[in-house]
Amino acid sequence: VGDGANDTPALAAADVGIALKGGLDAAGEAAAVVLMGDRLHQVLDALDLGKATLDKIRANLAWALAYNVVGIPLAAGVLLPSYGVSLNPSMAAAMMAFSSVAVVTNSLLLRARFSVDSPGGQA
């Protein structure tokens, strides 16, 4: 984490360099993450956001995998000979739409969790 010219080589060499916006432009160019403020607590907020994002990605991947593990065999008619159950194309499309809405809604929950009032009223 740095904001000045003397931090630029360290930011460039780091696995994840974090520059504070109040510093020099060179530090911002060398860093992987640029915080829009100059408060150190924002570093912890950025780390929390990164962890929460990875958690959401994993949850969305698990949801999509579960949907496909169940939906594809049903659509292919695996249960048709023994139970007479199959998935017609319109029901499969509805399930796919529901899956997409669920994944997007789950992703949007990040915005609700990490929304911050900024000058100008935008989050």
HUMOGI-V138069 format. One record per residue. RES is the residue in one letter. OMEGA is omega in whole degrees, 0 to 359 (* if undefined). BURIAL is I if it has 16 or more other C-alpha atoms within 10 Angstrom, else O. Layout:
res,omega,burial
RES,OMEGA,BURIAL
RES,OMEGA,BURIAL
//
This chain:
res,omega,burial
V,179,I
G,180,I
D,185,I
G,182,I
A,180,O
N,179,O
D,187,I
T,179,I
P,179,O
A,179,I
L,180,I
A,182,I
A,184,O
A,174,O
D,175,O
V,177,O
G,181,I
I,180,I
A,175,I
L,186,I
K,182,I
G,184,I
G,181,I
L,178,I
D,181,O
A,178,I
A,178,I
G,179,I
E,183,O
A,185,I
A,175,I
A,181,O
V,176,I
V,177,I
L,185,I
M,177,O
G,179,O
D,179,I
R,184,O
L,180,O
H,177,O
Q,176,O
V,178,I
L,177,O
D,179,O
A,177,I
L,177,O
D,179,O
L,178,I
G,179,O
K,180,O
A,178,O
T,178,O
L,177,O
D,178,O
K,178,I
I,179,O
R,179,O
A,179,O
N,177,I
L,178,O
A,179,O
W,181,I
A,179,I
L,179,O
A,179,O
Y,183,O
N,178,O
V,180,O
V,189,O
G,184,I
I,177,O
P,177,O
L,179,I
A,179,I
A,177,O
G,180,I
V,182,O
L,183,O
L,182,O
P,186,O
S,184,O
Y,182,O
G,182,O
V,173,O
S,182,I
L,178,I
N,185,O
P,181,O
S,177,O
M,177,O
A,178,I
A,178,O
A,178,O
M,178,O
M,177,I
A,178,O
F,179,O
S,180,I
S,179,O
V,180,O
A,180,O
V,180,I
V,179,O
T,178,O
N,179,O
S,181,I
L,177,O
L,175,O
L,181,O
R,179,O
A,182,O
R,186,O
F,181,O
S,182,O
V,177,O
D,179,O
S,177,O
P,182,O
G,175,O
G,179,O
Q,179,O
A,*,O
//
